[in-house]
């Protein structure tokens, strides 16, 4: 369950980080169903050719589909798969009859996105979610889907007056909180909502694939596609749930009534406070000002605060970055694991935990990965593999007398031998989340950077049997 929620592609479109669920629409139900799917939909082989080929980019872009429950479950799955095979871009479609699911392979990212779009209104499909891999596509700068317009922020005081009380929210009530609480009709996030408001250093990614940057002269722009030191802000959360953004130069972002955004103020007043308005459709935020406007970034890179409503230019991806309260490894693909570190989604606050512990003291802990095996030659995993102390590698003898020859890193129960090398990649995917080497400048980072050892217990073959 944890790996299904933790490992996913970065936020390129809403449906790449949150499942497309036309019938339910509730986050909690989507999350557990996605987890169930990711754990169970192993019965797909890239070598399996169930459908007609389609031109693409050479990649394997997979989607897991769960069909709406029907009385004739087995027949309905086969009907559904037959229908899926005829859809645009589908290369293969494999039924998982007993689970009421199918795994579909598409020839390109574009075909995958179109496929998901087409399924949104299909009543026979309960859920469709992209499958994921350890080695995902390169990700450079944040990209976002067009957001849904939000209600204009009139004033911070007015927002507080219209909030529901904590007593109406089970999560807030359980924490013993009182006073204003979420949900807020316009999406404004509060400290008792599911989002975390711990002290954080953040970066603001824009719709134009750039980052908001403040210079020492007080100028604010968004022209750099790279995250610079000047792109990092310390987020200060106030009692009224507004936030202020402090630059590396010690000044705060300010939004004047004229619409200009600067970074010269050394003290916090109304102009330095912003209301975070969350867009659940694509997990982006808008910054509402005390003047009732939203911060916007024009294609030229100019940053203003003169928009009364939210559209693409007013939407930001807020990413937690290295700061006083977090420790981040230098692994280039860490951003692909949104469940490790994300501002808007349900992450596990890994950077906050890594600040205190990264696994070195876990020497001696062995994690058995019961899955499709592990690629123990992987550059991010080979140092983390458990080694059987009672087996001599490669001598063709069952040295420890357990019935398996050369079971150095685990056992392959699917093929009844001592070599659990992964031939499907799902187990490798999970292992990278558990204990991929961290801070080595390669690939991703697992929860435990060092210390823990991975034992491969392969019980599934490449085709899921």
Buried (B, 14 or more C-beta within 10 A) or exposed (E): EEBBBBBBBBBBBBBBBBBBBBEEEEBEBBBEBBBBBBBBBBBBBBEBEBBEEBEBEEBBBBBBBBBBEBEEBEEBBBBBBEBBBEBEBBBBBBBBBEBBBBBBBBBBBBBBBBBBEBBEEBEBBBBBBBBBBBBBBEBEBBBBBBBEEBBBBBBBEEBBEEBBEBEEBEEBBEEEBEEBBBBBEBBBBBBBBBBBBEEBBBBBBBBBEBBBBBBEEBEBBBBBBEBEEBBBBBBBBBEBBBBBBBBBBEBBBBBBBEBBBBBBBEEBEBBBBBBBBBBBBBBBBBBBBBBBBBBBBEEEBBBBBBBEEBBBBBBBBBBBBBBEBBBBBEBEBBBBBBBBBBBBBBBBBBBBBBBEEBBEEBEEEEBEBBBBBBBBEBEBBBEBBBEBEEBEEEEEEBBBEEEBBBBBBBBBBBEEBBBBBBBBBBBBBBBBBBBBBBBBEBBBBBBBBBBBBBBBBBBBBBBBE
